Each structure stands twice: as structure tokens, then as C-alpha cells.
Amino acid sequence: MTGWRRIPALPPACREMIMLTLKVLACLALSSLMLVPVVLQRSNPSLAQVMQTPNVDAHAMWSQWPQR
């Protein structure tokens, strides 16, 4: 006996549950990141004025893109 034990492989159902849990946690993390500006705007309106979204003209940018 060398003192090393082999760790048994997880059953397939356990692996699927782990992947599902990781996907749910990733979705929750992304959702919370998208809610940060909304929470900041409601808590401090002056901060929302500083964090204005830029006025981007997508049609003008697309017209300058080289067409193939």
C-alpha cells in the first residue's frame, strides 16, 4: 500500500447537476451586473448624470465602414 487512494469518478447525474448549478450562478452574476447602473441611479441621481450613455449615431458609423 503506497498511501495513495484513487478518487472514484462522479456519477453522470452529479456532473450534470454541477454544470446546471454553475450555469445558474453565472446567469445570476450577469443579471446582478446589469442591475448595477439601475441601483446606482436610484440611490444617487447625481451619479447617474455623470454616467450618461454616449450619443452614438450607428447609421453614420456604418456608412463610414468599408463595404465589400
N, C-alpha and C positions, 0 to 999 in steps of 0.2 A: 504494500500500500504506500503510495507516494504522498498522500495527503491532499491530492487534487481530486475534486469531485466534479463530475460533469453535470452542468445545469441542464435539466430537461427542457425541451422546446415547449413553447407556449402552444396551447390548442388553438386551432384556427379561429374559433369564436372569440377568444380572448384578444387576438390580434385585431380582429375587426372592431371590437369594442374600443380598443385603444385608439385606432385610427379615427373612429367616429368621435371619440372624446376630443382628440386633437383638432379635428375639423370644427367642432362646435366651439372650442376655445378660440381658435383662430377667427371665426366669424364674430364672436363676442368682442375680441380685441379690436377688429376692424370697425365694428359698429361703435365702440366707445371712442375710437379715434375720430370718426366722422361727427360725433356729437360734441366734441371739444369746442369748436367755434360757436355752436349754439349756446352752450352753457356759459362760455365766456361773454357772449353778447348780452345774455340776460343778467349776468351777475355784475358786469361793468360796462355800461353802454359807451363810455368814452373810449374804452379799449377797442370796441367794435368799429368806431370811427377811424381809429389808427389802422386797423387791419381791413381796409377796404379791398375788395376784389378789383383787380386791374380791368380797365375798359379795353378789351381786345376785339378788334374787328377781324373776325375769322375770314370773311369774304375777301378783304383786302390782302390778308396774308396768303390766302390760297391763290389769288390772282398773280402774286409775285413768285409763286413756286414754279420751277421749271416744268413745263408739260412735256410728256414724252409721246 
